Amino acid sequence: MARWSDFEQFRNSRPRTAKGGIRAQSQRGSFGSSWWAKRWTQTLDTFGLGSRLTRGRAYARTGQVLSIEVSEGQIEARVQGSRPRPYEVRIQVLKLPKNTWERVAARSASQALYASQLLAGEMPQEMEEIFQAAGASLFPATYRDLRTDCSCPDESNPCKHIAAVYYLLGEEFDRDPFLIFSMRGMTREGFLSLLGAGLSATRRPVPVLPPEPLPTDPEVFWKASVDLEAEPQEPRVVAEAALPRRLGKFPFWRGRLNFHEFLDQVYVRASAHAVEVLTEDRDRHSTG
């Protein structure tokens, strides 16, 4: 049982500066940009946690969370507070039974668009409806679906340390939406396997088309699809790091700068230098 003096000291204390902690990439406004990340934070807001969520946002943005480990139905984290030893946070999410996941996968496989989005690593907007039709919910319906614990002396549960982990998880959903499934007890690989089984059951035979005949005119056969003698296009400066953006965000980013915005600057500088080198080389050949 915590003493009142301990609570007073905890309430008025400030967290120690954390080194190498996980920093939220959104330094203002909402956490995450995808609909499923926003839906996660909206779910937390409906639980009526009040000022603890506000303090948790500050902890998430200043890098007080040192580590987060997500496994099936459970999240473990370490958060730096006012004491020298980081606090241990544990969040358990109510797991869904396997037959529920089978119904969700079967309903997802029945719609080609939903299945293709899931196979591409995206969460269909209609996913909540699919879960409801299967007799379950994608996100925790009430706070009773969550079991939380923190080693800090604050008797409030959830405390600001737990809230900080909540928000960082929401931002991480942008990078990997299947973390939501993992929290509900199903891995990405396990669900895609169920989805593949559903697709095999509903797959229709693909008609075999006759081979396209080759042109009989040799000039047409050997003609290139592009004009090889056309003037080469002028090199241009790349505006952003397109490939890293397609790969997604860095997991649990710890830097002070936004990961993709930082890479954009690097790509622009490298691209400008490459254009300069190519232009000088072309001018040298044209005058040589």
LUMMARSE-890591 format. One record per residue (C-alpha): x, y, z; residue in one letter; residue number from 1. Coordinates in steps of 0.1 Angstrom, whole numbers, plus 5000, padded with zeros to 4 digits. Last residue first. Layout:
REM residues N
pt X=X | Y=Y | Z=Z | residuo=a | num=NUM
...
END
This chain:
REM residues 288
pt X=5353 | Y=5173 | Z=4235 | residuo=g | num=288
pt X=5326 | Y=5199 | Z=4237 | residuo=t | num=287
pt X=5297 | Y=5175 | Z=4238 | residuo=s | num=286
pt X=5315 | Y=5150 | Z=4260 | residuo=h | num=285
pt X=5323 | Y=5177 | Z=4286 | residuo=r | num=284
pt X=5288 | Y=5190 | Z=4286 | residuo=d | num=283
pt X=5274 | Y=5155 | Z=4292 | residuo=r | num=282
pt X=5299 | Y=5149 | Z=4321 | residuo=d | num=281
pt X=5290 | Y=5183 | Z=4337 | residuo=e | num=280
pt X=5253 | Y=5175 | Z=4334 | residuo=t | num=279
pt X=5257 | Y=5141 | Z=4348 | residuo=l | num=278
pt X=5277 | Y=5153 | Z=4378 | residuo=v | num=277
pt X=5252 | Y=5181 | Z=4386 | residuo=e | num=276
pt X=5223 | Y=5158 | Z=4383 | residuo=v | num=275
pt X=5240 | Y=5134 | Z=4407 | residuo=a | num=274
pt X=5246 | Y=5162 | Z=4432 | residuo=h | num=273
pt X=5209 | Y=5173 | Z=4430 | residuo=a | num=272
pt X=5199 | Y=5136 | Z=4436 | residuo=s | num=271
pt X=5221 | Y=5133 | Z=4466 | residuo=a | num=270
pt X=5208 | Y=5165 | Z=4481 | residuo=r | num=269
pt X=5171 | Y=5156 | Z=4474 | residuo=v | num=268
pt X=5176 | Y=5121 | Z=4487 | residuo=y | num=267
pt X=5191 | Y=5132 | Z=4520 | residuo=v | num=266
pt X=5164 | Y=5158 | Z=4525 | residuo=q | num=265
pt X=5137 | Y=5132 | Z=4519 | residuo=d | num=264
pt X=5155 | Y=5108 | Z=4543 | residuo=l | num=263
pt X=5150 | Y=5134 | Z=4571 | residuo=f | num=262
pt X=5114 | Y=5139 | Z=4562 | residuo=e | num=261
pt X=5109 | Y=5101 | Z=4563 | residuo=h | num=260
pt X=5124 | Y=5096 | Z=4598 | residuo=f | num=259
pt X=5109 | Y=5127 | Z=4615 | residuo=n | num=258
pt X=5138 | Y=5141 | Z=4635 | residuo=l | num=257
pt X=5145 | Y=5135 | Z=4672 | residuo=r | num=256
pt X=5154 | Y=5099 | Z=4666 | residuo=g | num=255
pt X=5141 | Y=5069 | Z=4684 | residuo=r | num=254
pt X=5117 | Y=5055 | Z=4658 | residuo=w | num=253
pt X=5095 | Y=5026 | Z=4671 | residuo=f | num=252
pt X=5097 | Y=5006 | Z=4638 | residuo=p | num=251
pt X=5110 | Y=5027 | Z=4609 | residuo=f | num=250
pt X=5080 | Y=5039 | Z=4588 | residuo=k | num=249
pt X=5069 | Y=5022 | Z=4557 | residuo=g | num=248
pt X=5086 | Y=5003 | Z=4528 | residuo=l | num=247
pt X=5067 | Y=5025 | Z=4503 | residuo=r | num=246
pt X=5081 | Y=5056 | Z=4521 | residuo=r | num=245
pt X=5116 | Y=5041 | Z=4519 | residuo=p | num=244
pt X=5111 | Y=5037 | Z=4481 | residuo=l | num=243
pt X=5098 | Y=5072 | Z=4474 | residuo=a | num=242
pt X=5125 | Y=5092 | Z=4493 | residuo=a | num=241
pt X=5113 | Y=5126 | Z=4481 | residuo=e | num=240
pt X=5116 | Y=5152 | Z=4454 | residuo=a | num=239
pt X=5141 | Y=5135 | Z=4432 | residuo=v | num=238
pt X=5160 | Y=5161 | Z=4411 | residuo=v | num=237
pt X=5157 | Y=5157 | Z=4374 | residuo=r | num=236
pt X=5179 | Y=5144 | Z=4346 | residuo=p | num=235
pt X=5170 | Y=5157 | Z=4311 | residuo=e | num=234
pt X=5155 | Y=5131 | Z=4290 | residuo=q | num=233
pt X=5176 | Y=5113 | Z=4264 | residuo=p | num=232
pt X=5171 | Y=5124 | Z=4228 | residuo=e | num=231
pt X=5153 | Y=5098 | Z=4208 | residuo=a | num=230
pt X=5174 | Y=5073 | Z=4188 | residuo=e | num=229
pt X=5162 | Y=5043 | Z=4207 | residuo=l | num=228
pt X=5125 | Y=5051 | Z=4201 | residuo=d | num=227
pt X=5106 | Y=5027 | Z=4223 | residuo=v | num=226
pt X=5089 | Y=4994 | Z=4216 | residuo=s | num=225
pt X=5118 | Y=4982 | Z=4195 | residuo=a | num=224
pt X=5111 | Y=4968 | Z=4160 | residuo=k | num=223
pt X=5124 | Y=4933 | Z=4156 | residuo=w | num=222
pt X=5090 | Y=4916 | Z=4151 | residuo=f | num=221
pt X=5076 | Y=4944 | Z=4130 | residuo=v | num=220
pt X=5105 | Y=4944 | Z=4106 | residuo=e | num=219
pt X=5104 | Y=4906 | Z=4104 | residuo=p | num=218
pt X=5067 | Y=4906 | Z=4093 | residuo=d | num=217
pt X=5051 | Y=4874 | Z=4106 | residuo=t | num=216
pt X=5040 | Y=4889 | Z=4139 | residuo=p | num=215
pt X=5039 | Y=4863 | Z=4168 | residuo=l | num=214
pt X=5005 | Y=4848 | Z=4176 | residuo=p | num=213
pt X=4990 | Y=4854 | Z=4210 | residuo=e | num=212
pt X=4987 | Y=4821 | Z=4229 | residuo=p | num=211
pt X=4951 | Y=4809 | Z=4234 | residuo=p | num=210
pt X=4935 | Y=4820 | Z=4267 | residuo=l | num=209
pt X=4932 | Y=4796 | Z=4296 | residuo=v | num=208
pt X=4901 | Y=4804 | Z=4318 | residuo=p | num=207
pt X=4909 | Y=4808 | Z=4355 | residuo=v | num=206
pt X=4891 | Y=4783 | Z=4377 | residuo=p | num=205
pt X=4872 | Y=4799 | Z=4405 | residuo=r | num=204
pt X=4887 | Y=4805 | Z=4440 | residuo=r | num=203
pt X=4863 | Y=4804 | Z=4469 | residuo=t | num=202
pt X=4879 | Y=4776 | Z=4489 | residuo=a | num=201
pt X=4914 | Y=4786 | Z=4479 | residuo=s | num=200
pt X=4907 | Y=4822 | Z=4490 | residuo=l | num=199
pt X=4895 | Y=4810 | Z=4524 | residuo=g | num=198
pt X=4927 | Y=4789 | Z=4529 | residuo=a | num=197
pt X=4948 | Y=4819 | Z=4519 | residuo=g | num=196
pt X=4930 | Y=4840 | Z=4545 | residuo=l | num=195
pt X=4936 | Y=4815 | Z=4572 | residuo=l | num=194
pt X=4973 | Y=4815 | Z=4562 | residuo=s | num=193
pt X=4973 | Y=4853 | Z=4561 | residuo=l | num=192
pt X=4959 | Y=4853 | Z=4596 | residuo=f | num=191
pt X=4986 | Y=4830 | Z=4610 | residuo=g | num=190
pt X=5014 | Y=4849 | Z=4593 | residuo=e | num=189
pt X=5001 | Y=4883 | Z=4606 | residuo=r | num=188
pt X=5000 | Y=4868 | Z=4641 | residuo=t | num=187
pt X=4966 | Y=4863 | Z=4660 | residuo=m | num=186
pt X=4960 | Y=4870 | Z=4697 | residuo=g | num=185
pt X=4941 | Y=4903 | Z=4698 | residuo=r | num=184
pt X=4973 | Y=4922 | Z=4702 | residuo=m | num=183
pt X=4987 | Y=4904 | Z=4672 | residuo=s | num=182
pt X=4957 | Y=4914 | Z=4651 | residuo=f | num=181
pt X=4962 | Y=4951 | Z=4661 | residuo=i | num=180
pt X=4999 | Y=4946 | Z=4652 | residuo=l | num=179
pt X=4987 | Y=4937 | Z=4618 | residuo=f | num=178
pt X=4984 | Y=4974 | Z=4609 | residuo=p | num=177
pt X=5022 | Y=4976 | Z=4607 | residuo=d | num=176
pt X=5037 | Y=5010 | Z=4600 | residuo=r | num=175
pt X=5006 | Y=5031 | Z=4608 | residuo=d | num=174
pt X=4998 | Y=5008 | Z=4637 | residuo=f | num=173
pt X=5031 | Y=5020 | Z=4652 | residuo=e | num=172
pt X=5015 | Y=5054 | Z=4658 | residuo=e | num=171
pt X=4987 | Y=5038 | Z=4679 | residuo=g | num=170
pt X=5013 | Y=5017 | Z=4698 | residuo=l | num=169
pt X=5031 | Y=5049 | Z=4707 | residuo=l | num=168
pt X=4998 | Y=5063 | Z=4720 | residuo=y | num=167
pt X=4991 | Y=5034 | Z=4742 | residuo=y | num=166
pt X=5026 | Y=5032 | Z=4755 | residuo=v | num=165
pt X=5023 | Y=5068 | Z=4768 | residuo=a | num=164
pt X=4990 | Y=5059 | Z=4784 | residuo=a | num=163
pt X=5006 | Y=5031 | Z=4804 | residuo=i | num=162
pt X=5032 | Y=5056 | Z=4817 | residuo=h | num=161
pt X=5005 | Y=5082 | Z=4824 | residuo=k | num=160
pt X=4987 | Y=5057 | Z=4847 | residuo=c | num=159
pt X=4960 | Y=5032 | Z=4837 | residuo=p | num=158
pt X=4952 | Y=5025 | Z=4865 | residuo=n | num=157
pt X=4955 | Y=5051 | Z=4892 | residuo=s | num=156
pt X=4974 | Y=5040 | Z=4922 | residuo=e | num=155
pt X=5006 | Y=5058 | Z=4912 | residuo=d | num=154
pt X=5036 | Y=5041 | Z=4928 | residuo=p | num=153
pt X=5050 | Y=5030 | Z=4894 | residuo=c | num=152
pt X=5053 | Y=4992 | Z=4886 | residuo=s | num=151
pt X=5026 | Y=4994 | Z=4859 | residuo=c | num=150
pt X=4997 | Y=4971 | Z=4852 | residuo=d | num=149
pt X=4971 | Y=4969 | Z=4825 | residuo=t | num=148
pt X=4943 | Y=4944 | Z=4816 | residuo=r | num=147
pt X=4923 | Y=4954 | Z=4786 | residuo=l | num=146
pt X=4890 | Y=4941 | Z=4774 | residuo=d | num=145
pt X=4875 | Y=4956 | Z=4805 | residuo=r | num=144
pt X=4883 | Y=4990 | Z=4791 | residuo=y | num=143
pt X=4854 | Y=4984 | Z=4767 | residuo=t | num=142
pt X=4851 | Y=4974 | Z=4730 | residuo=a | num=141
pt X=4888 | Y=4966 | Z=4725 | residuo=p | num=140
pt X=4894 | Y=4971 | Z=4688 | residuo=f | num=139
pt X=4886 | Y=4946 | Z=4661 | residuo=l | num=138
pt X=4853 | Y=4936 | Z=4677 | residuo=s | num=137
pt X=4836 | Y=4901 | Z=4676 | residuo=a | num=136
pt X=4805 | Y=4883 | Z=4664 | residuo=g | num=135
pt X=4818 | Y=4875 | Z=4629 | residuo=a | num=134
pt X=4796 | Y=4902 | Z=4614 | residuo=a | num=133
pt X=4811 | Y=4926 | Z=4639 | residuo=q | num=132
pt X=4846 | Y=4916 | Z=4628 | residuo=f | num=131
pt X=4837 | Y=4922 | Z=4591 | residuo=i | num=130
pt X=4822 | Y=4956 | Z=4601 | residuo=e | num=129
pt X=4854 | Y=4966 | Z=4618 | residuo=e | num=128
pt X=4873 | Y=4956 | Z=4587 | residuo=m | num=127
pt X=4853 | Y=4978 | Z=4564 | residuo=e | num=126
pt X=4881 | Y=5005 | Z=4560 | residuo=q | num=125
pt X=4903 | Y=4977 | Z=4548 | residuo=p | num=124
pt X=4936 | Y=4974 | Z=4567 | residuo=m | num=123
pt X=4967 | Y=4974 | Z=4544 | residuo=e | num=122
pt X=4996 | Y=4950 | Z=4542 | residuo=g | num=121
pt X=4992 | Y=4942 | Z=4505 | residuo=a | num=120
pt X=4977 | Y=4908 | Z=4513 | residuo=l | num=119
pt X=4951 | Y=4926 | Z=4535 | residuo=l | num=118
pt X=4943 | Y=4950 | Z=4506 | residuo=q | num=117
pt X=4940 | Y=4921 | Z=4481 | residuo=s | num=116
pt X=4916 | Y=4902 | Z=4505 | residuo=a | num=115
pt X=4894 | Y=4932 | Z=4510 | residuo=y | num=114
pt X=4891 | Y=4939 | Z=4473 | residuo=l | num=113
pt X=4884 | Y=4902 | Z=4464 | residuo=a | num=112
pt X=4855 | Y=4900 | Z=4489 | residuo=q | num=111
pt X=4847 | Y=4865 | Z=4501 | residuo=s | num=110
pt X=4883 | Y=4862 | Z=4515 | residuo=a | num=109
pt X=4876 | Y=4888 | Z=4541 | residuo=s | num=108
pt X=4844 | Y=4869 | Z=4553 | residuo=r | num=107
pt X=4864 | Y=4837 | Z=4555 | residuo=a | num=106
pt X=4893 | Y=4853 | Z=4574 | residuo=a | num=105
pt X=4869 | Y=4869 | Z=4599 | residuo=v | num=104
pt X=4851 | Y=4835 | Z=4604 | residuo=r | num=103
pt X=4884 | Y=4817 | Z=4609 | residuo=e | num=102
pt X=4895 | Y=4844 | Z=4634 | residuo=w | num=101
pt X=4864 | Y=4838 | Z=4654 | residuo=t | num=100
pt X=4870 | Y=4801 | Z=4653 | residuo=n | num=99
pt X=4905 | Y=4807 | Z=4667 | residuo=k | num=98
pt X=4892 | Y=4825 | Z=4698 | residuo=p | num=97
pt X=4898 | Y=4862 | Z=4703 | residuo=l | num=96
pt X=4924 | Y=4874 | Z=4728 | residuo=k | num=95
pt X=4915 | Y=4901 | Z=4754 | residuo=l | num=94
pt X=4944 | Y=4925 | Z=4754 | residuo=v | num=93
pt X=4971 | Y=4924 | Z=4781 | residuo=q | num=92
pt X=4992 | Y=4955 | Z=4788 | residuo=i | num=91
pt X=5023 | Y=4953 | Z=4810 | residuo=r | num=90
pt X=5044 | Y=4983 | Z=4820 | residuo=v | num=89
pt X=5077 | Y=4981 | Z=4840 | residuo=e | num=88
pt X=5089 | Y=5014 | Z=4854 | residuo=y | num=87
pt X=5124 | Y=5026 | Z=4847 | residuo=p | num=86
pt X=5149 | Y=5026 | Z=4877 | residuo=r | num=85
pt X=5163 | Y=5060 | Z=4886 | residuo=p | num=84
pt X=5129 | Y=5073 | Z=4897 | residuo=r | num=83
pt X=5110 | Y=5102 | Z=4881 | residuo=s | num=82
pt X=5098 | Y=5081 | Z=4852 | residuo=g | num=81
pt X=5115 | Y=5062 | Z=4824 | residuo=q | num=80
pt X=5091 | Y=5037 | Z=4808 | residuo=v | num=79
pt X=5098 | Y=5001 | Z=4800 | residuo=r | num=78
pt X=5073 | Y=4981 | Z=4779 | residuo=a | num=77
pt X=5055 | Y=4948 | Z=4776 | residuo=e | num=76
pt X=5026 | Y=4943 | Z=4753 | residuo=i | num=75
pt X=5004 | Y=4911 | Z=4754 | residuo=q | num=74
pt X=4978 | Y=4893 | Z=4733 | residuo=g | num=73
pt X=5003 | Y=4877 | Z=4710 | residuo=e | num=72
pt X=5035 | Y=4895 | Z=4714 | residuo=s | num=71
pt X=5045 | Y=4932 | Z=4713 | residuo=v | num=70
pt X=5077 | Y=4944 | Z=4729 | residuo=e | num=69
pt X=5081 | Y=4981 | Z=4737 | residuo=i | num=68
pt X=5113 | Y=4999 | Z=4749 | residuo=s | num=67
pt X=5125 | Y=5031 | Z=4765 | residuo=l | num=66
pt X=5093 | Y=5051 | Z=4767 | residuo=v | num=65
pt X=5103 | Y=5085 | Z=4780 | residuo=q | num=64
pt X=5110 | Y=5098 | Z=4745 | residuo=g | num=63
pt X=5096 | Y=5133 | Z=4748 | residuo=t | num=62
pt X=5066 | Y=5127 | Z=4725 | residuo=r | num=61
pt X=5054 | Y=5096 | Z=4743 | residuo=a | num=60
pt X=5058 | Y=5112 | Z=4777 | residuo=y | num=59
pt X=5038 | Y=5143 | Z=4766 | residuo=a | num=58
pt X=5010 | Y=5122 | Z=4752 | residuo=r | num=57
pt X=5009 | Y=5102 | Z=4785 | residuo=g | num=56
pt X=5004 | Y=5134 | Z=4804 | residuo=r | num=55
pt X=4973 | Y=5142 | Z=4783 | residuo=t | num=54
pt X=4961 | Y=5106 | Z=4786 | residuo=l | num=53
pt X=4964 | Y=5107 | Z=4824 | residuo=r | num=52
pt X=4944 | Y=5140 | Z=4823 | residuo=s | num=51
pt X=4911 | Y=5122 | Z=4814 | residuo=g | num=50
pt X=4909 | Y=5084 | Z=4813 | residuo=l | num=49
pt X=4873 | Y=5084 | Z=4801 | residuo=g | num=48
pt X=4873 | Y=5051 | Z=4782 | residuo=f | num=47
pt X=4860 | Y=5069 | Z=4750 | residuo=t | num=46
pt X=4894 | Y=5086 | Z=4745 | residuo=d | num=45
pt X=4911 | Y=5052 | Z=4743 | residuo=l | num=44
pt X=4888 | Y=5041 | Z=4715 | residuo=t | num=43
pt X=4896 | Y=5074 | Z=4696 | residuo=q | num=42
pt X=4933 | Y=5065 | Z=4700 | residuo=t | num=41
pt X=4927 | Y=5031 | Z=4683 | residuo=w | num=40
pt X=4904 | Y=5046 | Z=4656 | residuo=r | num=39
pt X=4931 | Y=5071 | Z=4647 | residuo=k | num=38
pt X=4956 | Y=5043 | Z=4641 | residuo=a | num=37
pt X=4930 | Y=5023 | Z=4621 | residuo=w | num=36
pt X=4921 | Y=5053 | Z=4599 | residuo=w | num=35
pt X=4958 | Y=5059 | Z=4590 | residuo=s | num=34
pt X=4976 | Y=5091 | Z=4601 | residuo=s | num=33
pt X=4991 | Y=5082 | Z=4635 | residuo=g | num=32
pt X=4989 | Y=5101 | Z=4668 | residuo=f | num=31
pt X=4967 | Y=5132 | Z=4667 | residuo=s | num=30
pt X=4978 | Y=5168 | Z=4670 | residuo=g | num=29
pt X=5014 | Y=5178 | Z=4678 | residuo=r | num=28
pt X=5048 | Y=5162 | Z=4679 | residuo=q | num=27
pt X=5037 | Y=5133 | Z=4656 | residuo=s | num=26
pt X=5069 | Y=5112 | Z=4652 | residuo=q | num=25
pt X=5065 | Y=5098 | Z=4687 | residuo=a | num=24
pt X=5098 | Y=5093 | Z=4703 | residuo=r | num=23
pt X=5112 | Y=5059 | Z=4715 | residuo=i | num=22
pt X=5139 | Y=5065 | Z=4741 | residuo=g | num=21
pt X=5176 | Y=5067 | Z=4734 | residuo=g | num=20
pt X=5184 | Y=5086 | Z=4766 | residuo=k | num=19
pt X=5156 | Y=5094 | Z=4790 | residuo=a | num=18
pt X=5156 | Y=5127 | Z=4810 | residuo=t | num=17
pt X=5142 | Y=5120 | Z=4845 | residuo=r | num=16
pt X=5105 | Y=5125 | Z=4849 | residuo=p | num=15
pt X=5092 | Y=5153 | Z=4870 | residuo=r | num=14
pt X=5079 | Y=5150 | Z=4906 | residuo=s | num=13
pt X=5049 | Y=5166 | Z=4920 | residuo=n | num=12
pt X=5025 | Y=5136 | Z=4918 | residuo=r | num=11
pt X=5052 | Y=5111 | Z=4927 | residuo=f | num=10
pt X=5063 | Y=5130 | Z=4959 | residuo=q | num=9
pt X=5027 | Y=5135 | Z=4969 | residuo=e | num=8
pt X=5019 | Y=5098 | Z=4963 | residuo=f | num=7
pt X=5049 | Y=5087 | Z=4984 | residuo=d | num=6
pt X=5038 | Y=5110 | Z=5012 | residuo=s | num=5
pt X=5003 | Y=5095 | Z=5010 | residuo=w | num=4
pt X=5018 | Y=5060 | Z=5016 | residuo=r | num=3
pt X=5015 | Y=5033 | Z=4989 | residuo=a | num=2
pt X=5000 | Y=5000 | Z=5000 | residuo=m | num=1
END
